[in-house]
Amino acid sequence: MDDLLELTGRAEATHFWFRGFRKFVAPVIADVAKGRAGLRLVDCGCGTGHNLQLLRPHGAAVGFDLSAAGLVRARGSGAEVVRGDVTRIPLASGAFDVATSFDVLQCVEGDVAAVREMARIVRPGGVVVITLAALEALRGDHSEVWQEVRRYTPASARRLVEAAGLTPVRVSFMFASLFPLMMSVRIVQRLTKRLGRTVRAHTHIAVPIPPLNLFLTALVSAEAALVRRVPMPIGSSLLVVARKS
């Protein structure tokens, strides 16, 4: 896992998927903040700490992760991070206004326990923002490399946050524009895997050649702008916003 985070860290700034991800998520965090700049925010399972940049405009942002390599990289960029398990968060109850977790919970056996912990550390009225891998049909090499336990539907994502005592405010798909491409790739992966092909982690994180990377960045950025007005019927990821009573 440490090696995967190292590869991720090299790609996060320029890879089309990460660029698109930030286009989807940044406006949602801004909506949650409602113009406030003095919030306390925490990223649960922060990995390399890169996504703390999405939280800092709205207040004091901290993160935690189990990966030693991820924490070293995060500290190297000046992020305030500690080591911790998302199912046993080493932070005080009611200490934060916003808790986030980006593409972590599909790899956690106890996902309900993790969201309950996120709910615990936000104050009453606080918000939890989560992104999740969507749809079992898209399970493929990437799922195997990252040791995914499950993928989610909108219904199962709602049940997840409700089981943790939170009220879902928004559950929406992301990356609908990439769905046909991803589905085609997954089908090819399944067919070729039967021939004994070995899964290589680096092939899933490498930045494409510049013209293709630029085109795909523009594609997902356009979708991220559109989805604020028109919800997508399908996608490869889910974005969940839930509130604590």
Stockholm file with secondary structure:
# STOCKHOLM 1.0

chainA/1-245         MDDLLELTGRAEATHFWFRGFRKFVAPVIADVAKGRAGLRLVDCGCGTGHNLQLLRPHGAAVGFDLSAAGLVRARGSGAEVVRGDVTRIPLASGAFDVATSFDVLQCVEGDVAAVREMARIVRPGGVVVITLAALEALRGDHSEVWQEVRRYTPASARRLVEAAGLTPVRVSFMFASLFPLMMSVRIVQRLTKRLGRTVRAHTHIAVPIPPLNLFLTALVSAEAALVRRVPMPIGSSLLVVARKS
#=GR chainA/1-245 SS CHHHHHHHHHHTTTCHHHHHHHHHHHHHHHHHHTTCSCEEEEEETCTTSTTHHHHGGGEEEEEEESCHHHHHHHHHTTCCEEECBTTBCCSCTTCEEEEEEESCGGGCTTHHHHHHHHHHHEEEEEEEEEEEEBCGGGCSHHHHHTTCCCCBCHHHHHHHHHHTTEEEEEEEEECGGGHHHHHHHHHHHHHHHTTTCCCCGGGGTCCCCHHHHHHHHHHHHHHHHHTTTSCCSCCSEEEEEEEEC
#=GC SS_cons         CHHHHHHHHHHTTTCHHHHHHHHHHHHHHHHHHTTCSCEEEEEETCTTSTTHHHHGGGEEEEEEESCHHHHHHHHHTTCCEEECBTTBCCSCTTCEEEEEEESCGGGCTTHHHHHHHHHHHEEEEEEEEEEEEBCGGGCSHHHHHTTCCCCBCHHHHHHHHHHTTEEEEEEEEECGGGHHHHHHHHHHHHHHHTTTCCCCGGGGTCCCCHHHHHHHHHHHHHHHHHTTTSCCSCCSEEEEEEEEC
//
